[in-house]
């Protein structure tokens, strides 16, 4: 998978500010060849590091999970 745009993860900051809860980002992969959609478990921010560091961590986790989903379906 190509490098992923991280801007959508900024919704976490506003959601957390409004609700006090973290939003779950669910990796979803669409297989054109098999004509199915598959999702994985949600990925959450953890409050263990500053926002920018966690943004990079969550982005990497999402990209890794998407690649694993793709590999499992397309091989």
WOSUL-V340984 format. One record per backbone hydrogen bond with DSSP energy under -0.5 kcal/mol. CO is the residue of the C=O (numbers start at 1). NH is the residue of the N-H. If there is no record, write none. Layout:
co = (CO | CO)
nh = (NH | NH)
//
This chain:
co = (6 | 7 | 8 | 9 | 10 | 10 | 11 | 12 | 13 | 14 | 15 | 16 | 24 | 25 | 25 | 27 | 29 | 29 | 30 | 31 | 31 | 36 | 38 | 41 | 43 | 50 | 51 | 52 | 53 | 54 | 55 | 56 | 57 | 58 | 59 | 60 | 61 | 62 | 63 | 64 | 65 | 66 | 67 | 68 | 69 | 70 | 71)
nh = (9 | 10 | 11 | 12 | 13 | 14 | 15 | 16 | 17 | 18 | 19 | 20 | 26 | 27 | 43 | 40 | 31 | 38 | 32 | 35 | 36 | 31 | 29 | 27 | 25 | 54 | 55 | 56 | 57 | 58 | 59 | 60 | 61 | 62 | 63 | 64 | 65 | 66 | 67 | 68 | 69 | 70 | 71 | 72 | 73 | 74 | 75)
//
